[in-house]
Amino acid sequence: MKRFEGRSVVVTGGTSGIGRAIAVLLGKEGARVYVAGRDEERGASVAHEVTVSGGQGHFVRTDVAVDAEVELLARTAAGDGLIDCWFSNAGVEGPIGPMSGWNDDALRHELDINLKGVLSGLRHGSEQMVSGGAIVNTASFVGTALPVPIAVPYAAAKAGVVAAGRSAAPLLEEAGIDVYTLCPWVIDTPMVDRLTGGAPEDKGNFAAGFAPSGLLATVEDVAHVALDLLDGRLSARSGDAYLVDAGPVATLVE
């Protein structure tokens, strides 16, 4: 039997990068996956990949900045029975650079997606989950392991995601729901492409300047750690946060 046979999983930010990798890997392990995102063409493509890989893929157009859309996503996914797992992975890099370049609209957009979207997932996802379910939220090494002065709003949002997971864990314990946080180092994603220009050498240099391994990790590295958290292959306590490097190597955030 496949690891996630018969289980229902929601993945926000599932149309590219880490979210897509998690969705496809879950499909290979037999899951019913609800891929959530704003891009309908890419979302439909990822849902098809999930189905082709051996699972059941469904796309639900969702902007996690809008709480009502996250609620609708949760209710839609629960239409076939209660949800087993929820991945909050949607994220944007937001304002990069000195404070003089920030503006209120950009800050609100950053926090609405990177932090409020996670809180909406915790709230509405847990309402539709089975006892014994799990929620995994994607944060970052930024705001967790290293200060990055050019990314203060991003750091604040991602540190908030870690704090939210730690605080929600005892709150959801009675409902039988575990909460974990993934804090990737430098991963080969479209976000890193945008930050570096996308050239392989530039991305490699970027990773060498931050990651303990000095390597650009793959989205599959993060996806494998995520699935290991969910089925107990990675020993963890609810509320734990893990830094994920190439390998994959998962290191507990103390």
C-alpha positions in Angstrom: 0.0 0.0 0.0 1.3 3.5 -0.8 2.1 5.8 2.0 -0.8 8.2 1.5 -3.3 5.9 -0.1 -6.9 7.1 0.6 -5.7 10.3 2.3 -6.9 13.8 1.4 -4.3 16.6 1.3 -4.6 20.3 0.6 -1.5 22.2 -0.8 -1.6 25.9 -1.1 0.9 27.6 -3.4 0.8 24.3 -5.2 1.2 25.6 -8.7 5.0 25.9 -8.7 8.2 25.3 -6.7 8.0 23.5 -3.4 4.2 23.3 -3.5 4.2 21.6 -6.9 6.9 19.1 -5.8 4.9 18.2 -2.6 1.7 17.8 -4.6 3.3 15.5 -7.2 5.1 13.4 -4.6 1.9 13.0 -2.6 0.3 11.8 -5.9 3.0 9.2 -6.3 2.1 8.0 -2.8 -1.6 7.6 -3.6 -3.0 10.8 -2.1 -6.1 12.8 -3.2 -4.5 16.2 -3.6 -6.3 19.6 -3.7 -3.9 21.9 -5.4 -4.6 25.6 -4.5 -3.3 28.7 -6.2 -4.2 31.7 -8.3 -2.9 30.6 -11.7 -5.6 28.4 -13.2 -3.5 27.1 -16.1 -0.6 26.0 -14.0 -2.9 24.7 -11.3 -4.8 22.5 -13.8 -1.4 21.2 -15.1 -0.2 20.3 -11.6 -3.5 18.5 -10.8 -3.0 16.5 -14.0 0.5 15.6 -12.9 -0.8 14.4 -9.6 -3.3 12.2 -11.3 -0.8 10.8 -13.8 1.6 10.0 -11.0 -0.9 7.8 -9.3 -3.0 10.0 -7.1 -6.2 12.1 -7.6 -5.5 15.7 -8.5 -8.0 18.6 -8.1 -7.3 22.3 -8.7 -9.1 24.9 -6.5 -8.4 28.5 -7.5 -7.6 30.2 -4.2 -6.0 33.5 -3.1 -4.9 32.8 0.4 -4.9 36.5 1.2 -8.7 36.3 1.1 -9.9 34.4 4.2 -13.2 33.5 2.6 -11.4 31.8 -0.3 -9.4 29.7 2.1 -12.6 28.7 3.9 -14.1 27.7 0.6 -11.0 25.7 -0.2 -11.3 23.8 3.1 -15.0 23.0 2.5 -14.4 21.9 -1.1 -11.6 19.6 -0.1 -13.8 18.1 2.7 -16.6 17.4 0.3 -15.2 13.9 -0.2 -14.6 13.4 3.5 -12.6 15.1 6.1 -9.1 16.4 5.3 -6.1 14.4 6.5 -3.3 17.0 5.9 -2.9 20.6 5.0 0.3 22.3 3.5 0.3 26.1 3.7 3.0 26.9 1.1 1.8 30.0 -0.7 4.3 32.8 -0.4 5.8 35.9 -2.0 9.2 37.6 -1.4 7.6 41.1 -0.9 9.6 44.3 -0.6 13.4 43.7 -1.0 15.9 46.4 -0.1 16.1 49.4 2.2 13.1 50.7 4.2 12.9 53.8 2.0 11.6 51.5 -0.7 8.7 50.0 1.3 5.1 51.1 0.9 2.0 50.2 2.8 0.3 48.3 0.0 3.3 46.1 -0.5 3.7 45.4 3.2 0.0 44.4 3.5 0.3 42.1 0.5 3.3 40.4 2.0 1.7 39.8 5.4 -1.7 38.9 3.9 -0.1 36.0 1.9 2.8 34.9 4.0 1.3 35.2 7.5 -2.4 35.7 7.4 -2.8 33.1 4.7 -1.1 30.6 7.1 -3.4 31.6 9.9 -6.4 31.1 7.7 -5.1 27.7 6.8 -4.7 26.8 10.5 -8.2 28.0 11.2 -10.2 26.6 8.3 -8.1 23.6 7.6 -8.3 22.3 11.2 -12.1 22.7 11.2 -12.3 20.2 8.4 -9.6 17.7 9.5 -9.7 14.3 10.9 -8.3 13.4 14.3 -4.7 12.4 13.7 -4.3 14.9 10.9 -1.4 17.2 10.4 -0.7 20.8 9.2 2.6 21.8 7.7 3.5 25.4 7.1 6.3 26.7 5.0 8.5 29.4 6.6 12.2 30.0 5.8 15.7 30.2 7.1 15.1 34.0 6.8 13.8 35.2 10.2 14.6 31.8 11.7 18.3 31.0 11.4 19.9 34.1 9.9 19.2 37.8 9.7 18.9 39.1 6.1 18.8 42.9 6.3 17.4 43.3 2.7 14.4 41.2 3.5 13.0 42.5 6.8 9.2 42.2 6.0 9.8 38.7 4.6 11.7 37.8 7.8 9.0 39.2 10.0 6.3 37.2 8.2 8.3 33.9 8.2 9.2 34.3 11.9 5.5 34.7 12.5 4.8 31.4 10.8 7.2 29.6 13.1 5.6 31.2 16.1 2.1 30.5 14.9 3.0 26.8 14.5 4.4 26.5 18.0 1.5 28.3 19.5 -1.2 26.4 17.5 0.3 23.0 18.4 -1.0 22.8 22.0 -4.3 24.5 20.9 -4.9 21.7 18.3 -3.6 18.9 20.4 -7.0 18.1 21.9 -8.4 17.7 18.3 -5.6 15.2 17.5 -4.0 17.5 14.9 -0.2 18.0 14.7 1.4 21.2 13.4 4.9 21.4 11.9 6.9 24.1 10.2 9.4 23.7 7.3 12.2 26.3 7.1 14.0 25.8 3.8 17.5 27.1 3.2 18.1 28.2 -0.4 15.9 26.1 -2.7 15.9 26.1 -6.5 12.5 27.8 -7.0 11.1 30.6 -9.1 11.5 32.9 -6.2 15.3 32.3 -6.2 15.3 32.8 -9.9 13.7 36.2 -9.4 16.1 37.2 -6.7 19.3 36.2 -8.5 18.4 36.6 -12.2 18.1 32.8 -12.7 21.6 32.0 -14.0 22.9 28.7 -12.5 26.1 30.3 -11.4 24.4 33.1 -9.7 22.0 30.8 -7.9 24.8 28.6 -6.8 26.7 31.6 -5.4 23.6 32.7 -3.6 23.2 29.3 -2.0 26.9 29.2 -1.1 26.5 32.5 0.8 23.7 31.3 3.0 23.1 27.5 3.2 25.3 25.4 5.6 25.8 22.9 2.8 26.8 25.6 0.4 24.5 24.0 -2.1 21.3 24.9 -3.9 18.7 22.4 -2.5 16.0 21.0 -4.7 12.2 21.3 -4.2 12.2 17.5 -3.9 14.5 17.7 -0.9 11.8 19.8 0.9 9.0 17.6 -0.3 10.6 14.4 1.0 11.1 16.0 4.5 7.5 17.1 4.5 6.2 13.6 3.8 8.5 12.1 6.4 7.1 14.4 9.0 3.6 13.4 8.1 4.0 9.6 8.4 6.4 9.6 11.3 9.6 8.7 9.5 11.0 11.9 10.9 10.7 11.8 14.7 9.1 15.1 15.6 6.8 16.7 18.2 3.9 18.9 17.3 5.1 22.5 17.1 8.6 21.6 15.9 10.2 23.6 13.1 12.9 22.1 10.8 15.5 23.8 8.6 15.8 21.9 5.4 19.1 21.8 3.4 20.3 19.9 0.4 20.5 16.2 0.9 17.9 16.4 2.2 19.1 17.3 5.7 16.6 18.4 8.3 17.8 20.3 11.4 15.5 21.1 14.3 15.1 24.8 15.0 15.8 25.2 18.7 
